[in-house]
Amino acid sequence: MPAVARRTPRAGGSGSQRRGRGAWPTRVAKAFSHPARIDVLQALANGQTSPSDAAAGASLSVGVVAYHVRELKAAGFVRAVSTQRVRGAVEHFYELTGDGRAALRALDAVLRHDPRQTGKGEGGKGRGTAKAKARPRAPASR
């Protein structure tokens, strides 16, 4: 009987881990890896919202926010709760899951201990929900 070749797992881990059901620290790190995701998590802290509302509050394009909402949904931090017809399109509304609320508490703890904030590092009493500072942009080349 001929030998059967077995498939070996890829280096990236199982498919379910790549889709967001991996280890908690990895999922949280990925959620925090882009400032727009942090803005989305913070917008959802106040309750249900749509990507267009979150985009307006964060001064980002709807496309950028919608992409990051999809990434947070795949990671299990947000879930779709309702839709609404708006001018011929469908607007989706999302809310935080239990994991999303836990990730937001972790973010709050990290931001509360940011040594760059005067008087707020190492147990300071600063609010942790302050938005991350924008990185300075390089001047446009001509």
C-alpha atoms as one frame of an Amber mdcrd trajectory, in Angstrom:
protein
   0.000   0.000   0.000   1.443   3.430  -0.893   2.392   5.810   1.887  -0.060
   8.620   2.506   1.448  12.073   2.835   0.207  13.931   5.874  -0.371  17.627
   5.831   1.673  19.488   8.368   0.209  22.591  10.008   1.379  25.935   8.702
   3.689  28.034  10.833   0.942  30.581  11.468  -1.059  28.167  13.613  -4.498
  26.710  13.020  -7.028  28.502  10.876  -9.209  29.270  13.881  -6.328  31.106
  15.546  -5.759  33.230  12.454  -9.453  34.175  12.398  -9.351  35.633  15.880
  -9.964  32.763  18.266  -6.318  32.494  19.295  -4.701  33.243  22.611  -6.052
  36.244  24.529  -2.762  38.254  24.623  -2.373  37.895  20.857  -5.954  39.008
  20.194  -5.634  42.027  22.496  -2.273  43.013  21.005  -3.747  42.886  17.509
  -6.771  44.933  18.620  -4.425  47.604  19.996  -2.071  47.488  17.006  -3.765
  50.351  15.163  -5.005  53.680  16.570  -8.244  53.388  14.577  -9.118  50.156
  16.418  -8.564  51.902  19.723 -10.862  54.723  18.555 -13.532  52.170  17.566
 -13.303  50.356  20.918 -13.604  53.655  22.765 -16.578  54.745  20.615 -18.327
  51.456  21.406 -17.724  51.944  25.129 -20.704  54.329  25.104 -23.044  51.708
  23.609 -24.114  50.687  20.132 -22.736  52.661  17.228 -22.244  52.387  13.488
 -18.983  52.741  11.577 -20.221  56.055  10.144 -20.891  57.472  13.618 -17.545
  56.189  14.923 -15.789  57.647  11.867 -17.304  61.082  12.449 -16.245  61.039
  16.095 -12.700  59.945  15.293 -12.206  62.091  12.161 -11.541  59.012  10.035
 -13.079  57.789   6.795 -15.990  55.372   7.012 -14.028  52.845   4.943 -11.126
  52.820   7.398 -13.426  52.438  10.394 -15.522  49.740   8.680 -12.350  47.739
   7.965 -11.207  47.942  11.584 -14.698  47.066  12.859 -14.553  43.916  10.680
 -11.154  43.081  12.184 -12.464  43.588  15.728 -15.522  41.481  14.890 -13.307
  38.666  13.561 -11.294  38.842  16.798 -14.495  38.514  18.829 -14.439  41.992
  20.401 -17.544  43.420  18.710 -20.780  41.951  17.362 -23.420  43.204  14.966
 -26.688  44.027  16.726 -28.932  45.732  14.177 -29.229  47.313  10.765 -31.070
  50.352   9.473 -31.875  51.502   5.935 -30.348  54.921   5.262 -30.775  56.596
   1.864 -30.856  53.283  -0.009 -27.945  51.742   1.894 -27.863  49.536   4.978
 -26.170  50.937   8.075 -24.885  48.321  10.535 -24.712  48.867  14.286 -22.260
  47.111  16.592 -21.667  46.690  20.312 -18.834  45.367  22.461 -18.816  41.710
  23.470 -17.663  40.552  26.901 -14.163  40.115  25.468 -14.393  43.593  23.955
 -15.263  45.124  27.320 -12.349  43.225  28.920 -10.011  44.476  26.178 -11.223
  48.020  26.771 -10.500  47.667  30.506  -6.998  46.430  29.606  -6.550  49.447
  27.320  -7.780  51.724  30.096  -5.180  50.251  32.466  -2.382  50.693  29.917
  -3.314  54.295  29.141  -3.707  55.122  32.835  -0.069  54.142  33.412   1.387
  55.942  30.382   4.634  57.559  31.609   4.387  60.195  28.850   1.342  61.683
  30.568   2.545  64.070  33.254   1.353  63.012  36.674  -0.408  59.957  35.289
   2.268  57.260  35.280   2.798  54.586  37.925  -0.526  54.652  39.677  -1.468
  58.222  38.831  -5.095  59.223  38.858  -5.377  60.187  35.195  -8.296  58.995
  33.135  -7.345  56.030  31.022  -9.806  56.693  28.259  -7.831  59.549  26.730
  -7.135  58.962  23.080  -3.659  57.904  22.055  -1.651  60.797  20.690  -1.348
  60.931  16.935   2.064  60.266  15.524   3.624  63.238  13.741   3.493  62.853
   9.993   6.526  63.224   7.795   6.414  66.209   5.449   5.150  65.353   1.974
   7.897  64.899  -0.599   7.708  67.041  -3.694
